[in-house]
Amino acid sequence: MPILPLIIAAVAAGAILFIVFGLTSGQSIDPVQARLTQLGSMQAKNLEELELQQPFIERTLRPLAARMSGSVSRVASSSFSERTEKRLALAGNPSDLKVADWLGIKAIGTVIGAIIFFLLFVVAGVLGFPFFIGLVMTVVGGAFGYTYPEFWLGGKIKKRQKGILLMIPDALDLLTISVRAGLGFDAALGKVVEKLDGPLSDEFRRALAEVRVGKARREALRDIVPRTEVPPLTNFIGAIIQAEQLGVSISKVLQVQSEQLRIERRQRAEEQAAKAPIKMLFPLVGCIFPSLFIVILGPAIILIVLNLTLT
């Protein structure tokens, strides 16, 4: 009987035995405890590691903007600060920006724009402008860097207001169904916040948080108006506050407002459909008609040119 197969079988059996013994002899580790241990090891050990864990923008641009905003805020008027604060609120405070941060961003944009235009038109000599014109273009670049953040913020405001406007009918339908099902108005708002995502849900969530800390509900709802400036939402909040003051049934008010919003949404769709032919006119004139003219009149023009050259 050959011995080699027996030795190989014995070694394999011993290896399997050791593997099973190793797996069974180890202590069982709680997965929750293992996760907590992993999270504990991910924590920063000192202040330097804690700062390095923050995003790049938080570590570089925000401190620089804070330093530059100090000098800019001294020359900025109170009306400008109030207008900036209102515009940031309308945009939903992107990246948790404050007025000082925004002033610092505008200052950084001014410096960057001036440097880029100086390198292009003075150092590199693009377009061959004289030195004086290059300095003027440097000032233009600084002005562009100063105003560009305002255009970006205006785009954020319009996008947020459009999102709120498109979200109002669905939110109001869900609110009406929840109130008719027997929930209170605050609980119905909580359902809207839970089921829907968007800027309107964020505003309702903030209003509910203010109500929980002791603020009157009508005041919390009234504060939504200057942070959004969306007319349908303003009308809805005004109707709710008036119904609460007069003791009118909120379900009836919600039903009327829901029907009104559906009519307004249909009217907006009809308005967009009526604008479509006018908006299509410019691509037709600029892109399609020249191609048609080339295809239709091209052969005739070629024949006319040939006949003129032969004669």
C-alpha positions as CSV (number, residue, x, y, z in Angstrom):
1,M,0.0,0.0,0.0
2,P,1.6,3.3,-1.0
3,I,2.5,5.6,2.0
4,L,2.5,8.9,0.1
5,P,-1.3,9.3,-0.3
6,L,-1.7,8.4,3.4
7,I,0.8,11.1,4.4
8,I,-1.0,13.7,2.2
9,A,-4.4,12.8,3.7
10,A,-3.0,13.0,7.2
11,V,-1.5,16.4,6.6
12,A,-4.7,17.7,5.0
13,A,-6.8,16.4,7.9
14,G,-4.4,18.0,10.5
15,A,-4.6,21.3,8.6
16,I,-8.4,21.2,8.6
17,L,-8.4,20.3,12.3
18,F,-6.1,23.3,13.2
19,I,-8.3,25.7,11.1
20,V,-11.5,24.5,12.8
21,F,-9.8,24.7,16.2
22,G,-8.5,28.2,15.5
23,L,-11.9,29.5,14.4
24,T,-13.8,28.0,17.3
25,S,-11.3,28.9,20.0
26,G,-11.3,32.6,19.2
27,Q,-13.6,34.9,21.3
28,S,-16.8,36.1,19.5
29,I,-16.6,39.8,18.8
30,D,-19.8,41.9,19.0
31,P,-20.2,43.7,15.7
32,V,-21.5,46.8,17.5
33,Q,-18.5,46.9,19.7
34,A,-16.2,46.4,16.7
35,R,-17.8,49.3,14.9
36,L,-17.5,51.5,18.0
37,T,-13.8,50.5,18.2
38,Q,-13.3,51.4,14.6
39,L,-15.0,54.8,15.1
40,G,-12.9,55.4,18.1
41,S,-9.7,54.7,16.2
42,M,-10.8,57.2,13.5
43,Q,-11.0,60.1,16.0
44,A,-8.4,62.7,15.9
45,K,-5.7,62.3,18.5
46,N,-4.7,66.0,18.6
47,L,-5.7,69.4,17.3
48,E,-3.6,69.1,14.1
49,E,-5.3,65.8,13.0
50,L,-8.7,67.3,13.8
51,E,-8.0,70.3,11.5
52,L,-6.7,68.0,8.8
53,Q,-9.9,66.0,8.9
54,Q,-11.9,69.1,7.7
55,P,-12.5,69.8,4.0
56,F,-9.9,71.7,2.0
57,I,-12.2,74.8,1.7
58,E,-12.7,74.9,5.5
59,R,-9.0,74.8,6.1
60,T,-7.9,77.3,3.5
61,L,-10.5,79.6,2.0
62,R,-12.7,80.2,5.0
63,P,-9.8,81.4,7.3
64,L,-8.5,83.6,4.4
65,A,-12.0,84.9,3.8
66,A,-12.4,85.7,7.5
67,R,-9.2,87.7,7.5
68,M,-10.1,89.7,4.4
69,S,-13.7,90.3,5.5
70,G,-12.5,92.3,8.5
71,S,-11.1,95.1,6.3
72,V,-14.0,94.9,3.9
73,S,-16.7,95.0,6.6
74,R,-15.3,98.3,7.9
75,V,-16.1,100.1,4.7
76,A,-19.4,98.2,4.0
77,S,-22.6,100.0,5.0
78,S,-25.2,98.5,7.3
79,S,-27.7,98.5,4.4
80,F,-25.3,96.4,2.3
81,S,-24.9,94.0,5.1
82,E,-28.6,93.7,5.6
83,R,-29.2,93.1,1.9
84,T,-26.4,90.5,1.8
85,E,-27.8,88.7,4.8
86,K,-31.3,88.7,3.2
87,R,-29.9,87.3,0.0
88,L,-28.0,84.6,1.8
89,A,-31.2,83.6,3.6
90,L,-33.1,83.5,0.3
91,A,-30.4,81.2,-1.0
92,G,-30.7,78.9,2.0
93,N,-27.4,79.9,3.5
94,P,-25.2,77.7,1.2
95,S,-22.3,76.2,3.0
96,D,-23.5,78.0,6.2
97,L,-22.1,81.3,4.9
98,K,-22.4,84.4,7.0
99,V,-22.1,88.0,5.9
100,A,-18.5,88.2,7.0
101,D,-17.7,85.0,5.0
102,W,-19.5,86.4,1.9
103,L,-17.6,89.7,2.1
104,G,-14.3,87.7,2.4
105,I,-15.3,85.6,-0.7
106,K,-16.0,88.8,-2.7
107,A,-12.6,90.2,-1.6
108,I,-10.8,87.0,-2.7
109,G,-12.7,87.1,-6.0
110,T,-11.6,90.7,-6.6
111,V,-7.9,89.8,-5.9
112,I,-8.0,86.7,-8.1
113,G,-9.8,88.4,-11.0
114,A,-7.3,91.3,-10.9
115,I,-4.4,88.9,-10.8
116,I,-5.7,86.8,-13.7
117,F,-6.4,89.8,-15.9
118,F,-3.1,91.4,-15.0
119,L,-1.2,88.2,-16.1
120,L,-3.2,87.9,-19.3
121,F,-3.2,91.5,-20.6
122,V,0.0,93.0,-19.0
123,V,2.4,90.1,-18.5
124,A,1.4,87.8,-21.3
125,G,0.3,90.7,-23.6
126,V,-2.8,89.0,-24.9
127,L,-4.4,91.1,-27.8
128,G,-1.4,93.4,-27.8
129,F,-3.0,96.1,-25.6
130,P,-0.8,99.0,-24.3
131,F,0.3,99.0,-20.7
132,F,-2.3,101.5,-19.7
133,I,-5.1,99.5,-21.3
134,G,-3.7,96.5,-19.5
135,L,-4.0,98.2,-16.2
136,V,-7.6,99.2,-17.1
137,M,-8.3,95.5,-17.9
138,T,-6.8,94.6,-14.5
139,V,-9.4,96.8,-12.8
140,V,-12.1,95.3,-15.0
141,G,-10.9,91.8,-13.9
142,G,-11.1,92.9,-10.2
143,A,-14.7,94.2,-10.8
144,F,-15.6,91.0,-12.5
145,G,-14.2,88.9,-9.6
146,Y,-16.2,91.1,-7.2
147,T,-19.5,90.8,-9.0
148,Y,-19.4,87.2,-10.1
149,P,-20.3,85.8,-6.6
150,E,-23.4,87.9,-6.8
151,F,-24.5,86.3,-10.0
152,W,-23.8,82.9,-8.5
153,L,-25.9,83.8,-5.4
154,G,-28.7,85.0,-7.6
155,G,-28.7,81.7,-9.5
156,K,-28.9,79.9,-6.2
157,I,-31.9,82.1,-5.1
158,K,-33.8,81.5,-8.3
159,K,-33.1,77.7,-8.2
160,R,-34.3,77.5,-4.6
161,Q,-37.4,79.6,-5.2
162,K,-38.3,77.4,-8.2
163,G,-37.8,74.3,-6.1
164,I,-40.2,75.7,-3.5
165,L,-42.7,76.7,-6.1
166,L,-42.7,73.2,-7.7
167,M,-42.9,71.5,-4.3
168,I,-45.8,73.5,-2.9
169,P,-48.7,71.5,-4.5
170,D,-47.4,68.1,-3.4
171,A,-46.7,69.4,0.1
172,L,-50.1,70.9,0.4
173,D,-51.8,67.8,-0.9
174,L,-50.0,65.7,1.7
175,L,-50.8,68.3,4.4
176,T,-54.4,68.2,3.5
177,I,-54.6,64.4,3.6
178,S,-52.8,64.3,7.0
179,V,-55.1,66.9,8.5
180,R,-58.2,65.1,7.2
181,A,-56.9,61.8,8.6
182,G,-57.1,63.4,12.1
183,L,-53.6,64.8,12.7
184,G,-52.9,68.2,14.1
185,F,-51.4,70.9,11.9
186,D,-48.0,70.5,13.5
187,A,-48.1,66.7,13.2
188,A,-49.1,67.1,9.5
189,L,-46.2,69.4,8.9
190,G,-44.0,66.7,10.5
191,K,-45.3,64.2,8.0
192,V,-44.5,66.6,5.1
193,V,-41.0,67.0,6.5
194,E,-40.6,63.3,6.8
195,K,-42.0,62.3,3.4
196,L,-40.7,65.1,1.2
197,D,-37.2,66.4,0.6
198,G,-36.4,69.9,-0.7
199,P,-36.1,73.5,0.3
200,L,-39.7,73.7,1.4
201,S,-39.3,70.8,3.8
202,D,-36.2,72.5,5.2
203,E,-38.2,75.6,5.9
204,F,-41.0,73.6,7.6
205,R,-38.5,71.7,9.6
206,R,-37.0,74.9,10.8
207,A,-40.4,76.3,11.7
208,L,-41.3,73.1,13.7
209,A,-38.0,73.3,15.5
210,E,-38.8,76.9,16.5
211,V,-42.2,75.9,17.7
212,R,-40.7,73.2,19.9
213,V,-38.4,75.7,21.6
214,G,-41.4,77.9,22.5
215,K,-42.0,80.2,19.6
216,A,-45.5,80.9,18.6
217,R,-46.6,78.9,15.5
218,R,-47.9,81.9,13.6
219,E,-44.6,83.7,14.2
220,A,-42.6,80.7,13.1
221,L,-44.7,80.4,9.9
222,R,-44.6,84.2,9.3
223,D,-40.8,84.1,9.5
224,I,-40.8,81.7,6.5
225,V,-42.0,84.5,4.2
226,P,-38.9,86.7,4.2
227,R,-36.6,83.7,3.8
228,T,-38.4,82.5,0.6
229,E,-40.4,85.3,-1.1
230,V,-42.5,82.9,-3.1
231,P,-46.0,84.4,-3.6
232,P,-48.0,81.1,-3.5
233,L,-46.3,80.1,-0.2
234,T,-46.9,83.6,1.2
235,N,-50.6,83.4,0.4
236,F,-50.8,79.9,1.9
237,I,-49.1,81.0,5.1
238,G,-51.2,84.1,5.3
239,A,-54.4,82.0,5.0
240,I,-53.2,79.6,7.7
241,I,-52.4,82.4,10.1
242,Q,-55.8,84.1,9.4
243,A,-57.7,80.8,9.9
244,E,-55.9,80.3,13.2
245,Q,-56.8,83.8,14.4
246,L,-60.4,83.6,13.3
247,G,-61.0,80.0,14.4
248,V,-61.8,78.7,10.9
249,S,-61.4,75.0,10.1
250,I,-57.8,74.4,8.8
251,S,-59.0,71.5,6.7
252,K,-61.3,73.8,4.7
253,V,-58.6,76.3,4.2
254,L,-56.2,73.7,3.1
255,Q,-58.7,72.3,0.6
256,V,-59.3,75.8,-0.9
257,Q,-55.6,76.5,-1.1
258,S,-54.9,73.2,-2.7
259,E,-57.5,73.8,-5.4
260,Q,-56.1,77.3,-6.0
261,L,-52.5,76.0,-6.3
262,R,-53.6,73.4,-8.8
263,I,-55.2,76.1,-10.9
264,E,-52.1,78.2,-10.7
265,R,-49.9,75.3,-11.7
266,R,-52.1,74.6,-14.7
267,Q,-51.8,78.3,-15.7
268,R,-48.1,78.3,-15.4
269,A,-47.9,75.2,-17.6
270,E,-50.1,76.9,-20.2
271,E,-47.9,80.0,-20.0
272,Q,-44.8,78.0,-20.6
273,A,-46.5,76.3,-23.5
274,A,-47.4,79.6,-25.0
275,K,-43.8,80.8,-24.7
276,A,-42.4,77.8,-26.5
277,P,-43.0,79.0,-30.1
278,I,-41.2,82.3,-29.4
279,K,-38.3,80.5,-27.7
280,M,-38.0,78.1,-30.7
281,L,-37.9,81.0,-33.1
282,F,-34.3,82.0,-32.4
283,P,-32.8,78.4,-32.9
284,L,-34.8,78.1,-36.1
285,V,-33.6,81.4,-37.5
286,G,-30.0,80.9,-36.3
287,C,-29.4,77.2,-37.0
288,I,-32.0,75.6,-39.2
289,F,-32.9,78.2,-41.7
290,P,-29.3,78.9,-42.9
291,S,-28.9,75.2,-43.6
292,L,-32.1,75.1,-45.5
293,F,-31.0,78.2,-47.5
294,I,-27.7,76.6,-48.3
295,V,-29.3,73.3,-49.5
296,I,-32.1,75.0,-51.5
297,L,-30.3,78.1,-52.9
298,G,-26.8,76.6,-53.1
299,P,-27.2,74.9,-56.5
300,A,-28.9,77.9,-58.0
301,I,-26.2,80.2,-56.9
302,I,-23.5,77.8,-58.3
303,L,-25.3,77.8,-61.7
304,I,-25.6,81.5,-61.8
305,V,-21.9,82.0,-61.0
306,L,-21.0,79.4,-63.8
307,N,-23.2,81.2,-66.3
308,L,-21.8,84.5,-65.5
309,T,-18.2,83.2,-65.8
310,L,-18.9,81.5,-69.2
311,T,-20.5,84.7,-70.6
